[in-house]
């Protein structure tokens, strides 16, 4: 099975969130890269993470990632928004 990289980031939280969104929607996503660069004595901004999906699921994954970033932010609890 061949895989395609659908997203790259230096933010481990964003990588995990996007990986979870893809997985929850039936996409076999896998996150590669060091999530705890500080434990290696390296600044997180230096280490890149990538999300790969099976080639056949690339279009669905890209649509889900686009929707994730296009979604309106949720108002914080108690702000009255």
DOLUMVO-507611 format. One record per residue: residue number from 1; x, y, z of N, C-alpha, C, O in turn; residue in one letter. Coordinates in steps of 0.001 Angstrom, whole numbers. Atoms other than C-alpha are relative to their C-alpha. Example, Ala and Ser with C-alpha at 12.3 -4.5 7.8 and 13.67 -1.06 7.14 Angstrom:
<resi:1, n.X:890, n.Y:-1190, n.Z:0, ca.X:12300, ca.Y:-4500, ca.Z:7800, c.X:900, c.Y:1200, c.Z:0, o.X:1936, o.Y:1181, o.Z:665, resn:a>
<resi:2, n.X:-820, n.Y:-1190, n.Z:-60, ca.X:13670, ca.Y:-1060, ca.Z:7140, c.X:-770, c.Y:1090, c.Z:730, o.X:-261, o.Y:2198, o.Z:899, resn:s>
//
This chain:
<resi:1, n.X:849, n.Y:-1176, n.Z:0, ca.X:0, ca.Y:0, ca.Z:0, c.X:893, c.Y:1237, c.Z:0, o.X:1829, o.Y:1334, o.Z:793, resn:x>
<resi:2, n.X:-788, n.Y:-1232, n.Z:35, ca.X:1391, ca.Y:3398, ca.Z:-914, c.X:-736, c.Y:1114, c.Z:731, o.X:-1965, o.Y:1173, o.Z:759, resn:x>
<resi:3, n.X:549, n.Y:-1089, n.Z:-804, ca.X:905, ca.Y:6480, ca.Z:1209, c.X:388, c.Y:1345, c.Z:-601, o.X:1390, o.Y:1458, o.Z:-1308, resn:x>
<resi:4, n.X:-263, n.Y:-1363, n.Z:455, ca.X:749, ca.Y:10203, ca.Z:443, c.X:30, c.Y:920, c.Z:1208, o.X:-765, o.Y:760, o.Z:2135, resn:x>
<resi:5, n.X:-57, n.Y:-1012, n.Z:-1055, ca.X:1748, ca.Y:13095, ca.Z:2701, c.X:-1067, c.Y:1042, c.Z:-315, o.X:-1074, o.Y:1626, o.Z:-1398, resn:x>
<resi:6, n.X:1074, n.Y:-959, n.Z:225, ca.X:-1297, ca.Y:15326, ca.Z:3118, c.X:139, c.Y:1254, c.Z:852, o.X:-569, o.Y:2237, o.Z:633, resn:x>
<resi:7, n.X:-163, n.Y:-1176, n.Z:-861, ca.X:-82, ca.Y:17727, ca.Z:5807, c.X:1353, c.Y:-50, c.Z:686, o.X:1814, o.Y:-1116, o.Z:1095, resn:x>
<resi:8, n.X:-1266, n.Y:-132, n.Z:-726, ca.X:3174, ca.Y:18975, ca.Z:7344, c.X:-124, c.Y:1157, c.Z:971, o.X:-762, o.Y:2164, o.Z:665, resn:x>
<resi:9, n.X:45, n.Y:-1050, n.Z:-1008, ca.X:3619, ca.Y:21043, ca.Z:10504, c.X:1161, c.Y:-168, c.Z:976, o.X:1810, o.Y:-1213, o.Z:1024, resn:x>
<resi:10, n.X:-974, n.Y:65, n.Z:-1090, ca.X:5995, ca.Y:21853, ca.Z:13335, c.X:-738, c.Y:-24, c.Z:1340, o.X:-103, o.Y:-60, o.Z:2394, resn:x>
<resi:11, n.X:826, n.Y:-48, n.Z:-1208, ca.X:3114, ca.Y:21896, ca.Z:15850, c.X:-543, c.Y:-1395, c.Z:317, o.X:-1410, o.Y:-1893, o.Z:-401, resn:x>
<resi:12, n.X:448, n.Y:1349, n.Z:-313, ca.X:2619, ca.Y:18513, ca.Z:17545, c.X:-1477, c.Y:-79, c.Z:386, o.X:-2123, o.Y:-1100, o.Z:150, resn:x>
<resi:13, n.X:1419, n.Y:6, n.Z:-381, ca.X:-809, ca.Y:19484, ca.Z:18895, c.X:-864, c.Y:23, c.Z:-1257, o.X:-1837, o.Y:-725, o.Z:-1356, resn:x>
<resi:14, n.X:754, n.Y:-58, n.Z:1261, ca.X:-2077, ca.Y:20419, ca.Z:15418, c.X:82, c.Y:-1337, c.Z:-725, o.X:-915, o.Y:-1810, o.Z:-1270, resn:x>
<resi:15, n.X:-153, n.Y:1285, n.Z:680, ca.X:-673, ca.Y:17190, ca.Z:14002, c.X:-905, c.Y:-1064, c.Z:618, o.X:-1559, o.Y:-1823, o.Z:-97, resn:x>
<resi:16, n.X:856, n.Y:991, n.Z:-670, ca.X:-2466, ca.Y:15085, ca.Z:16614, c.X:-1479, c.Y:287, c.Z:-245, o.X:-2261, o.Y:-637, o.Z:-470, resn:x>
<resi:17, n.X:1408, n.Y:-348, n.Z:225, ca.X:-5741, ca.Y:16994, ca.Z:16186, c.X:-433, c.Y:-377, c.Z:-1414, o.X:-1498, o.Y:-967, o.Z:-1600, resn:x>
<resi:18, n.X:351, n.Y:318, n.Z:1382, ca.X:-5717, ca.Y:16630, ca.Z:12405, c.X:8, c.Y:-1507, c.Z:-216, o.X:-871, o.Y:-2038, o.Z:-894, resn:x>
<resi:19, n.X:-26, n.Y:1456, n.Z:87, ca.X:-4711, ca.Y:12980, ca.Z:12665, c.X:-1253, c.Y:-624, c.Z:596, o.X:-1807, o.Y:-1575, o.Z:43, resn:x>
<resi:20, n.X:1226, n.Y:496, n.Z:-637, ca.X:-7637, ca.Y:12404, ca.Z:15036, c.X:-1232, c.Y:265, c.Z:-855, o.X:-2089, o.Y:-606, o.Z:-1000, resn:x>
<resi:21, n.X:1146, n.Y:-332, n.Z:863, ca.X:-10106, ca.Y:14205, ca.Z:12750, c.X:-65, c.Y:-970, c.Z:-1179, o.X:-1138, o.Y:-1463, o.Z:-1527, resn:x>
<resi:22, n.X:-21, n.Y:921, n.Z:1135, ca.X:-9017, ca.Y:12049, ca.Z:9837, c.X:-411, c.Y:-1408, c.Z:429, o.X:-1233, o.Y:-2049, o.Z:-226, resn:x>
<resi:23, n.X:323, n.Y:1351, n.Z:-492, ca.X:-9177, ca.Y:8818, ca.Z:11855, c.X:-1476, c.Y:-134, c.Z:357, o.X:-2098, o.Y:-1153, o.Z:58, resn:x>
<resi:24, n.X:1400, n.Y:35, n.Z:-399, ca.X:-12620, ca.Y:9677, ca.Z:13252, c.X:-940, c.Y:7, c.Z:-1206, o.X:-2118, o.Y:-327, o.Z:-1084, resn:x>
<resi:25, n.X:807, n.Y:-22, n.Z:1218, ca.X:-13844, ca.Y:10086, ca.Z:9678, c.X:379, c.Y:-1124, c.Z:-963, o.X:114, o.Y:-1043, o.Z:-2162, resn:x>
<resi:26, n.X:-261, n.Y:1202, n.Z:783, ca.X:-12588, ca.Y:6724, ca.Z:8465, c.X:1248, c.Y:14, c.Z:-868, o.X:1437, o.Y:-881, o.Z:-1692, resn:x>
<resi:27, n.X:-1241, n.Y:-79, n.Z:768, ca.X:-9245, ca.Y:7820, ca.Z:7002, c.X:1121, c.Y:-620, c.Z:841, o.X:1289, o.Y:-275, o.Z:2010, resn:x>
<resi:28, n.X:-1084, n.Y:698, n.Z:-718, ca.X:-6297, ca.Y:5608, ca.Z:7974, c.X:1240, c.Y:893, c.Z:47, o.X:2226, o.Y:641, o.Z:-645, resn:x>
<resi:29, n.X:-1093, n.Y:-967, n.Z:-96, ca.X:-4029, ca.Y:8517, ca.Z:8945, c.X:1068, c.Y:-485, c.Z:971, o.X:783, o.Y:-1174, o.Z:1950, resn:x>
<resi:30, n.X:-1088, n.Y:272, n.Z:-927, ca.X:-626, ca.Y:8143, ca.Z:10541, c.X:874, c.Y:1244, c.Z:90, o.X:1199, o.Y:1877, o.Z:-915, resn:x>
<resi:31, n.X:-816, n.Y:-1185, n.Z:-269, ca.X:1433, ca.Y:10903, ca.Z:12131, c.X:1443, c.Y:-458, c.Z:215, o.X:1708, o.Y:-1338, o.Z:1034, resn:x>
<resi:32, n.X:-1414, n.Y:343, n.Z:-102, ca.X:5209, ca.Y:10703, ca.Z:11711, c.X:803, c.Y:1213, c.Z:456, o.X:530, o.Y:2343, o.Z:51, resn:x>
<resi:33, n.X:-903, n.Y:-1046, n.Z:-451, ca.X:7882, ca.Y:12717, ca.Z:13443, c.X:34, c.Y:53, c.Z:1512, o.X:-840, o.Y:-503, o.Z:2177, resn:x>
<resi:34, n.X:-129, n.Y:-79, n.Z:-1461, ca.X:9047, ca.Y:13515, ca.Z:16960, c.X:-1021, c.Y:962, c.Z:597, o.X:-1075, o.Y:2135, o.Z:229, resn:x>
<resi:35, n.X:1006, n.Y:-836, n.Z:-638, ca.X:6224, ca.Y:14808, ca.Z:19109, c.X:541, c.Y:671, c.Z:1255, o.X:-80, o.Y:1592, o.Z:1783, resn:x>
<resi:36, n.X:-579, n.Y:-537, n.Z:-1239, ca.X:8481, ca.Y:15566, ca.Z:22075, c.X:1450, c.Y:401, c.Z:-250, o.X:2367, o.Y:-146, o.Z:362, resn:x>
<resi:37, n.X:-1346, n.Y:-419, n.Z:383, ca.X:11477, ca.Y:17339, ca.Z:20543, c.X:778, c.Y:541, c.Z:1188, o.X:1997, o.Y:382, o.Z:1257, resn:x>
<resi:38, n.X:-689, n.Y:-570, n.Z:-1160, ca.X:12251, ca.Y:19091, ca.Z:23829, c.X:713, c.Y:-1071, c.Z:814, o.X:1743, o.Y:-800, o.Z:1432, resn:x>
<resi:39, n.X:-653, n.Y:1079, n.Z:-739, ca.X:13081, ca.Y:15739, ca.Z:25383, c.X:1333, c.Y:-381, c.Z:-636, o.X:2195, o.Y:-975, o.Z:12, resn:x>
<resi:40, n.X:-1257, n.Y:270, n.Z:697, ca.X:15829, ca.Y:15432, ca.Z:22787, c.X:911, c.Y:1220, c.Z:28, o.X:2012, o.Y:1190, o.Z:-524, resn:x>
<resi:41, n.X:-784, n.Y:-1222, n.Z:-70, ca.X:17066, ca.Y:18951, ca.Z:23528, c.X:-56, c.Y:832, c.Z:-1267, o.X:876, o.Y:1579, o.Z:-1566, resn:x>
<resi:42, n.X:145, n.Y:-707, n.Z:1271, ca.X:15770, ca.Y:20363, ca.Z:20239, c.X:-1266, c.Y:859, c.Z:59, o.X:-2287, o.Y:436, o.Z:602, resn:x>
<resi:43, n.X:1185, n.Y:-851, n.Z:71, ca.X:13396, ca.Y:23267, ca.Z:19668, c.X:-1048, c.Y:-648, c.Z:-904, o.X:-716, o.Y:-1173, o.Z:-1967, resn:x>
<resi:44, n.X:1076, n.Y:627, n.Z:767, ca.X:10015, ca.Y:22030, ca.Z:18416, c.X:-108, c.Y:580, c.Z:-1402, o.X:-474, o.Y:-125, o.Z:-2343, resn:x>
<resi:45, n.X:136, n.Y:-635, n.Z:1311, ca.X:10090, ca.Y:24538, ca.Z:15560, c.X:982, c.Y:-546, c.Z:-1033, o.X:844, o.Y:-268, o.Z:-2225, resn:x>
<resi:46, n.X:-976, n.Y:585, n.Z:924, ca.X:13030, ca.Y:22640, ca.Z:14044, c.X:-488, c.Y:-1336, c.Z:-555, o.X:-173, o.Y:-1695, o.Z:-1690, resn:x>
<resi:47, n.X:422, n.Y:1351, n.Z:356, ca.X:11360, ca.Y:19226, ca.Z:13926, c.X:-1340, c.Y:22, c.Z:-728, o.X:-2320, o.Y:568, o.Z:-223, resn:x>
<resi:48, n.X:1230, n.Y:27, n.Z:788, ca.X:8755, ca.Y:18629, ca.Z:11234, c.X:-749, c.Y:-1318, c.Z:212, o.X:-154, o.Y:-2393, o.Z:278, resn:x>
<resi:49, n.X:869, n.Y:1171, n.Z:-59, ca.X:5819, ca.Y:16262, ca.Z:11608, c.X:-782, c.Y:-52, c.Z:-1300, o.X:-1041, o.Y:974, o.Z:-1928, resn:x>
<resi:50, n.X:790, n.Y:132, n.Z:1224, ca.X:3875, ca.Y:14867, ca.Z:8689, c.X:-1125, c.Y:-1014, c.Z:227, o.X:-1011, o.Y:-1940, o.Z:1029, resn:x>
<resi:51, n.X:1136, n.Y:910, n.Z:-52, ca.X:550, ca.Y:13155, ca.Z:8245, c.X:-104, c.Y:-675, c.Z:-1355, o.X:-161, o.Y:-17, o.Z:-2394, resn:x>
<resi:52, n.X:118, n.Y:797, n.Z:1217, ca.X:304, ca.Y:10365, ca.Z:5705, c.X:-1296, c.Y:-794, c.Z:38, o.X:-1764, o.Y:-1206, o.Z:1099, resn:x>
<resi:53, n.X:1205, n.Y:808, n.Z:147, ca.X:-2762, ca.Y:8560, ca.Z:4417, c.X:194, c.Y:-915, c.Z:-1208, o.X:1020, o.Y:-628, o.Z:-2074, resn:x>
<resi:54, n.X:-67, n.Y:835, n.Z:1203, ca.X:-3256, ca.Y:5710, ca.Z:1942, c.X:-338, c.Y:849, c.Z:-1225, o.X:-1229, o.Y:1698, o.Z:-1185, resn:x>
<resi:55, n.X:170, n.Y:-797, n.Z:1211, ca.X:-3044, ca.Y:7111, ca.Z:-1568, c.X:-1464, c.Y:110, c.Z:-421, o.X:-1902, o.Y:1164, o.Z:-881, resn:x>
<resi:56, n.X:1409, n.Y:15, n.Z:418, ca.X:-6671, ca.Y:6119, ca.Z:-2251, c.X:-865, c.Y:948, c.Z:834, o.X:-1956, o.Y:1316, o.Z:400, resn:x>
<resi:57, n.X:783, n.Y:-868, n.Z:-881, ca.X:-7857, ca.Y:8335, ca.Z:643, c.X:500, c.Y:1440, c.Z:-4, o.X:79, o.Y:2245, o.Z:826, resn:x>
<resi:58, n.X:-595, n.Y:-1341, n.Z:39, ca.X:-5877, ca.Y:11442, ca.Z:-315, c.X:-1046, c.Y:1092, c.Z:-184, o.X:-1023, o.Y:2093, o.Z:532, resn:x>
<resi:59, n.X:1008, n.Y:-1040, n.Z:276, ca.X:-8834, ca.Y:13399, ca.Z:-1712, c.X:-876, c.Y:239, c.Z:1226, o.X:-1114, o.Y:1387, o.Z:1602, resn:x>
<resi:60, n.X:842, n.Y:-130, n.Z:-1200, ca.X:-11027, ca.Y:12704, ca.Z:1332, c.X:772, c.Y:690, c.Z:1117, o.X:240, o.Y:1570, o.Z:1794, resn:x>
<resi:61, n.X:-818, n.Y:-594, n.Z:-1055, ca.X:-8177, ca.Y:13587, ca.Z:3697, c.X:193, c.Y:1494, c.Z:-227, o.X:74, o.Y:2281, o.Z:711, resn:x>
<resi:62, n.X:-199, n.Y:-1422, n.Z:311, ca.X:-7492, ca.Y:16895, ca.Z:1944, c.X:-1276, c.Y:804, c.Z:213, o.X:-1223, o.Y:1933, o.Z:701, resn:x>
<resi:63, n.X:1285, n.Y:-678, n.Z:-227, ca.X:-11190, ca.Y:17811, ca.Z:2025, c.X:-264, c.Y:174, c.Z:1495, o.X:-734, o.Y:1229, o.Z:1919, resn:x>
<resi:64, n.X:199, n.Y:-92, n.Z:-1445, ca.X:-11355, ca.Y:17054, ca.Z:5766, c.X:946, c.Y:1019, c.Z:628, o.X:544, o.Y:1763, o.Z:1523, resn:x>
<resi:65, n.X:-959, n.Y:-975, n.Z:-523, ca.X:-8218, ca.Y:19091, ca.Z:6468, c.X:-444, c.Y:1415, c.Z:-355, o.X:-376, o.Y:2312, o.Z:485, resn:x>
<resi:66, n.X:507, n.Y:-1318, n.Z:408, ca.X:-9619, ca.Y:22034, ca.Z:4478, c.X:-1192, c.Y:410, c.Z:852, o.X:-1287, o.Y:1561, o.Z:1278, resn:x>
<resi:67, n.X:1176, n.Y:-292, n.Z:-825, ca.X:-12897, ca.Y:21797, ca.Z:6406, c.X:404, c.Y:311, c.Z:1433, o.X:-192, o.Y:1179, o.Z:2070, resn:x>
<resi:68, n.X:-485, n.Y:-235, n.Z:-1358, ca.X:-10999, ca.Y:21643, ca.Z:9708, c.X:479, c.Y:1447, c.Z:152, o.X:155, o.Y:2105, o.Z:1140, resn:x>
<resi:69, n.X:-530, n.Y:-1358, n.Z:-97, ca.X:-9230, ca.Y:24940, ca.Z:8994, c.X:-1029, c.Y:1062, c.Z:-383, o.X:-873, o.Y:2222, o.Z:-1, resn:x>
<resi:70, n.X:1028, n.Y:-963, n.Z:395, ca.X:-12325, ca.Y:26602, ca.Z:7478, c.X:-1082, c.Y:173, c.Z:1060, o.X:-1832, o.Y:1148, o.Z:1034, resn:x>
<resi:71, n.X:1050, n.Y:-38, n.Z:-1018, ca.X:-14537, ca.Y:25862, ca.Z:10492, c.X:169, c.Y:1222, c.Z:902, o.X:1283, o.Y:1633, o.Z:1225, resn:x>
<resi:72, n.X:-21, n.Y:-1137, n.Z:-920, ca.X:-15478, ca.Y:28781, ca.Z:12705, c.X:461, c.Y:-471, c.Z:1373, o.X:102, o.Y:-1567, o.Z:1805, resn:x>
<resi:73, n.X:-441, n.Y:391, n.Z:-1340, ca.X:-13789, ca.Y:28730, ca.Z:16103, c.X:-1178, c.Y:-77, c.Z:968, o.X:-2145, o.Y:675, o.Z:849, resn:x>
<resi:74, n.X:1043, n.Y:149, n.Z:-1014, ca.X:-15914, ca.Y:27604, ca.Z:19024, c.X:238, c.Y:1040, c.Z:1081, o.X:1364, o.Y:1217, o.Z:1545, resn:x>
<resi:75, n.X:-120, n.Y:-1015, n.Z:-1042, ca.X:-16630, ca.Y:30354, ca.Z:21552, c.X:355, c.Y:-654, c.Z:1323, o.X:-117, o.Y:-1746, o.Z:1639, resn:x>
<resi:76, n.X:-381, n.Y:509, n.Z:-1319, ca.X:-15058, ca.Y:29872, ca.Z:24959, c.X:-1208, c.Y:-12, c.Z:910, o.X:-2079, o.Y:851, o.Z:801, resn:x>
<resi:77, n.X:1104, n.Y:114, n.Z:-940, ca.X:-17432, ca.Y:28784, ca.Z:27701, c.X:-101, c.Y:1243, c.Z:863, o.X:895, o.Y:1704, o.Z:1420, resn:x>
<resi:78, n.X:244, n.Y:-1132, n.Z:-871, ca.X:-18975, ca.Y:31696, ca.Z:29545, c.X:311, c.Y:1361, c.Z:-619, o.X:272, o.Y:2369, o.Z:86, resn:x>
<resi:79, n.X:-313, n.Y:-1285, n.Z:618, ca.X:-18049, ca.Y:34398, ca.Z:27034, c.X:-1256, c.Y:682, c.Z:-546, o.X:-1230, o.Y:1854, o.Z:-920, resn:x>
<resi:80, n.X:1230, n.Y:-563, n.Z:509, ca.X:-21618, ca.Y:34894, ca.Z:25941, c.X:-87, c.Y:28, c.Z:-1519, o.X:-1046, o.Y:554, o.Z:-2086, resn:x>
<resi:81, n.X:-2, n.Y:4, n.Z:1468, ca.X:-20729, ca.Y:34368, ca.Z:22320, c.X:-786, c.Y:-1178, c.Z:-530, o.X:-898, o.Y:-1350, o.Z:-1744, resn:x>
//
